[in-house]
Amino acid sequence: MREKKAVAAQPPHIDFPEPVVPAGEGNDRPISPGDYREGELISVKDFTGDDLSGCSFLECRFDSVTLTDAELRGSRFIESVFDAPFAHSLRAARTTWRDVRIERPRWGSAELFDAELESVHLRGGKIDYLNLRGSKLNNVIVEECAITDLDLAGFTGNRVAFVNCRIGTLDATGATCTNVDLRSSEFAGLHGIAGLAGTIIDDGQLLLFAPLLAEHLGLRVEN
């Protein structure tokens, strides 16, 4: 019998141009549901409670915006950058994020269920509850972020990496993972261990997950 060769894991590939936005210039026009905006600087704006659903933002830069309870359902963010976005509650279900960089977010509850993320880099910041239930992620990096609760139940991920993150509880119930890299990140708790099939973990994480693996497989561990 021929020995199977191990297939090398495929890391996320992110390569997109920086949005071309004139420095110091912004657009003060109010944003209405379904708007299309291109090449704009949106800086220090408070969108608390606003309806921004169904909007499309292309090559935009968002600096220090507040999005608490703003309705973003169905909106699209393409080739755009967020710097220090803030929201007690981010309502972004069924949104599309493609070629996007998010720096230092401060989000309480981030509702991104049923969203699509393609070529996204989220770096730094703190998120109390990141809800990615039923979402689709491809070529995504979450780096050096503190996440209290990470909900990946029912999500589909390919070429996704959590790098040097501190994660409280991870729920992977019903997840479909391909080339999902959890190495270097810390976890305090885990639900739905069967959903981690296809992920990449390190030796320390294996020891952490061992009791859950034994329970899932019905193993009895006796001295």
Salt bridges, closest charged atoms under 4 A:
GLU18 OE2 - ARG61 NH2 3.04
GLU18 OE1 - ARG101 NH1 3.04
ASP28 OD1 - LYS45 NZ 2.95
ASP35 OD2 - ARG37 NH2 3.56
GLU40 OE2 - ARG29 NH2 3.30
GLU40 OE1 - ARG37 NH1 3.00
GLU71 OE1 - ARG91 NH2 2.91
ASP83 OD1 - ARG104 NH2 2.51
GLU103 OE2 - ARG101 NE 2.98
GLU103 OE2 - ARG123 NH2 2.34
ASP114 OD2 - ARG94 NH2 3.27
ASP128 OD1 - LYS126 NZ 2.59
GLU143 OE1 - HIS121 NE2 2.81
ASP151 OD2 - ARG133 NE 2.58
ASP171 OD2 - ARG133 NH2 3.78
ASP181 OD2 - ARG183 NH2 2.65
GLU222 OE2 - ARG220 NH2 2.46
